[in-house]
Amino acid sequence: MSHLVMQQPAGVQPGYDEPMTDASLPLVARIVQDLIRFDTSNFGGGKARGEQPAADYIAEFLREQGLEPVVIGPPASVDGPARPSVIARWAGSDSSLPPLLLHGHTDVVPADPTHWSVDPFGGVIKDGYLWGRGSVDMKNMLGLILANLHDFTAHGIRPRRDVILAFFADEEAGGPQGAQWVVRHHPELLADAKVAISEVGGYSVQLPNGRRAYLVQTGEKGHTWIRLHASGTAGHASAWNRDNPVTKIARAVAAIGAYEWPIELTETTRTLLDRLRDLADLPESASPEEVLAQAGHATAFLSATIRNTSNPTVIDAGYAQNVIPASAEAKIDLRPLPGREDEVFAKLRELIGDEIDIEIIEQGIGYESPFAGEVIEAITKTLAEHDPEAAVLPYLLNAGTDNVSLSQLGITGYGWVPTKVDADFDFPGSYHAVDERIPLSALEFGQAALGDFLRRF
Ligand SMILES: [Zn+2]
């Protein structure tokens, strides 16, 4: 699997600032590197390079550790490659406890190599980082899981409870060929799990006063993707026409795009703001925006979680400059806070009036879980051991993950990929970004923290 060889001066111990050969890398980094080298690009709408080679690699790894993986998913067809997910059960020391679902996705968003400073699928090690598409989202987590399985097995250790390991295809397109497919066709593979751990969360941020905090994702906003449709009277563009659908759609799009949704706090964001305000030594009177400004690189991410958002993304109308068309369309990406779907819809109707039709193309409902209970306690205790000075904060993700599909089976999902990074490294900004990379030290921290969590929970 390893085709990258770097020269190492004789007698020099490999440190993270030195060039390292693949063989001198810790196991966790070698696994993530191997996985990055499978180009599992997902272009959306069913178009993908396919996850098969990555699934085969993972299944083989699991078999070597004595597990019996099931590789399952939509087969290859004229429309595209096979979309396998891999699922296996890892026996814990107390099988009477409900199992934990530990999951990640094997696909990645595409990468345009002309914009990157390294080959996005090369698994390059440079400057103490492992570079490549998926190093942050989320082949890193797959590596943390597999390296822990390997080391537990080698030392004859078991997780406290049974762990269902799931490596899903197609997450980046919402999971119709991955998690959603498994939930629909083979729920028995996941059914007795009550709690899941996966992306997006677990990374550290540093406040301006030097305090560090780990963000644990305890909820997700929903998404409602809608199409607006305006009808009108077609005709010559030189005519006096007051029933022009292009004008109508433009008016609706402008109203939606310009609307400033008010700040609305949910249970999660209220807890986040309270704790962050204390950590930052800000007065009670500080506004939500002032408090979130203390969250380092996560500020932009978090600012979308204190309000609904509505962004026009596509306008489609007309076919000739001198012809008024009979209809016009636009697409809007709505992200309602959990439980606010109806409210957002009513506001939208108010903004655009009755002359525009609204069609829902796709909808995922958001959720929130309490920042309390066994999982949160185990996460908090684990982080207290590995980074004693840091705080742990809940947050609401402004996007969606496979946890939304899994919630249909009554599984409560948390985002916790334990990742300790330096204050100047923009981890949240690395998702889907050019030159995506992860510090090697963060992979080792993550493996140790996840391993302790599995023994504890
Ligand atoms: Zn992801």
Residues whose N, C-alpha, C, O or C-beta is under 5 A from the ligand:
A	BS01	ZN	D137 M138 E199
